[in-house]
Amino acid sequence: MRETYAWAAIGLIILASTTADVLLAYSMKKVGDVGELWKRRGMLALIGRVLSTPTFALGLLAMGVAFYSLLFGLSWGNLSLVVPASASLTFVANAVAARIFLHERVGRRRWIAALLVAGGVVLMAV
């Protein structure tokens, strides 16, 4: 039963972490060139611009959910399973989400790497 809880926590980590990554990347693309904004308008304007982006706050919330899911997962499962499985499957989910939601070009090498990572998780879980 604890293993089922651990895998549920891993699933929630992957979902929340990928959601956070996509929302934060989207937010920073909306903000624009951080270095240029800092030079032109200063640090306070930069911070204000970032914090006024609604998707940034949602991304931070999703990061919090991922972190607490990791804590629950570690209380239910082994460190040697929970951390590598959640980190590697998040890599795979990020590649898919970047392609679908951010319309980024994901190269063949990255897709192959994602498949190898997923295969490694399968071997680890067996």
C-alpha positions as CSV (number, residue, x, y, z in Angstrom):
1,M,0.0,0.0,0.0
2,R,2.8,2.4,0.8
3,E,4.3,1.7,-2.6
4,T,1.1,2.8,-4.2
5,Y,1.1,6.0,-2.2
6,A,4.7,6.6,-3.2
7,W,3.9,6.2,-6.9
8,A,0.9,8.5,-6.5
9,A,3.2,11.1,-5.0
10,I,5.7,10.6,-7.8
11,G,2.8,11.2,-10.3
12,L,1.8,14.4,-8.5
13,I,5.4,15.6,-8.3
14,I,5.7,15.1,-12.1
15,L,2.4,16.9,-12.8
16,A,3.1,19.8,-10.4
17,S,6.7,20.3,-11.4
18,T,6.0,20.2,-15.1
19,T,3.1,22.6,-14.6
20,A,5.4,24.9,-12.6
21,D,8.1,24.8,-15.2
22,V,5.7,25.6,-18.1
23,L,4.0,28.4,-16.2
24,L,7.3,30.0,-15.1
25,A,8.8,29.7,-18.6
26,Y,5.7,31.3,-20.1
27,S,5.8,34.1,-17.5
28,M,9.5,34.9,-18.1
29,K,8.8,35.0,-21.9
30,K,6.1,37.5,-21.2
31,V,8.4,39.6,-19.0
32,G,11.0,39.7,-21.7
33,D,14.8,40.2,-21.5
34,V,15.5,40.4,-17.8
35,G,19.0,41.8,-18.2
36,E,17.8,44.6,-20.5
37,L,14.8,45.5,-18.2
38,W,17.2,45.6,-15.2
39,K,19.5,48.0,-17.1
40,R,16.8,50.3,-18.4
41,R,14.4,50.4,-15.5
42,G,16.1,49.0,-12.4
43,M,15.7,46.0,-10.1
44,L,12.4,47.2,-8.5
45,A,10.8,47.6,-11.9
46,L,12.0,44.1,-12.9
47,I,10.6,42.6,-9.7
48,G,7.3,44.4,-10.1
49,R,7.0,43.2,-13.7
50,V,7.7,39.6,-12.7
51,L,5.4,39.6,-9.7
52,S,2.6,41.2,-11.7
53,T,2.5,38.3,-14.1
54,P,-0.4,36.1,-12.9
55,T,1.1,32.9,-14.3
56,F,4.3,33.5,-12.3
57,A,2.3,33.2,-9.0
58,L,0.6,30.1,-10.3
59,G,4.0,28.6,-11.2
60,L,5.2,29.3,-7.7
61,L,2.1,27.6,-6.2
62,A,2.7,24.6,-8.5
63,M,6.4,24.4,-7.3
64,G,5.1,24.4,-3.7
65,V,2.8,21.5,-4.5
66,A,5.7,19.6,-6.1
67,F,7.9,20.2,-3.1
68,Y,5.3,18.9,-0.6
69,S,4.5,16.0,-2.8
70,L,8.2,15.1,-2.7
71,L,8.1,15.2,1.1
72,F,5.1,12.9,1.1
73,G,6.7,10.6,-1.4
74,L,9.9,10.3,0.6
75,S,7.8,9.4,3.7
76,W,6.1,6.6,1.8
77,G,8.8,5.3,-0.5
78,N,12.6,4.8,-0.8
79,L,14.8,7.7,-1.6
80,S,16.5,5.6,-4.3
81,L,13.1,5.3,-6.1
82,V,11.2,8.5,-5.4
83,V,13.9,11.1,-6.3
84,P,15.3,9.5,-9.5
85,A,11.8,8.5,-10.8
86,S,10.3,11.9,-10.2
87,A,13.3,13.8,-11.6
88,S,13.7,11.7,-14.7
89,L,10.0,11.5,-15.6
90,T,9.7,15.2,-15.0
91,F,12.4,15.6,-17.7
92,V,10.2,13.5,-20.1
93,A,7.1,15.5,-19.2
94,N,8.9,18.8,-19.7
95,A,9.9,17.8,-23.2
96,V,6.3,16.9,-24.1
97,A,4.9,20.1,-22.4
98,A,7.5,22.4,-24.0
99,R,6.4,21.1,-27.4
100,I,2.7,21.3,-26.8
101,F,2.3,24.4,-24.6
102,L,5.3,26.6,-25.4
103,H,5.6,25.5,-29.0
104,E,9.3,24.9,-28.6
105,R,11.3,22.9,-31.0
106,V,12.3,19.7,-29.3
107,G,15.1,18.0,-31.3
108,R,15.5,14.3,-32.0
109,R,18.4,14.0,-29.6
110,R,16.2,15.3,-26.7
111,W,13.4,12.9,-27.6
112,I,15.8,9.9,-27.7
113,A,17.2,11.1,-24.3
114,A,13.7,11.3,-22.9
115,L,12.9,7.7,-24.1
116,L,16.1,6.4,-22.6
117,V,15.3,8.1,-19.3
118,A,11.8,6.6,-19.3
119,G,13.3,3.2,-20.0
120,G,15.7,3.6,-17.1
121,V,12.7,4.4,-14.8
122,V,11.0,1.2,-15.9
123,L,14.1,-0.8,-15.2
124,M,14.4,0.8,-11.8
125,A,10.8,0.2,-10.9
126,V,10.8,-3.5,-11.7
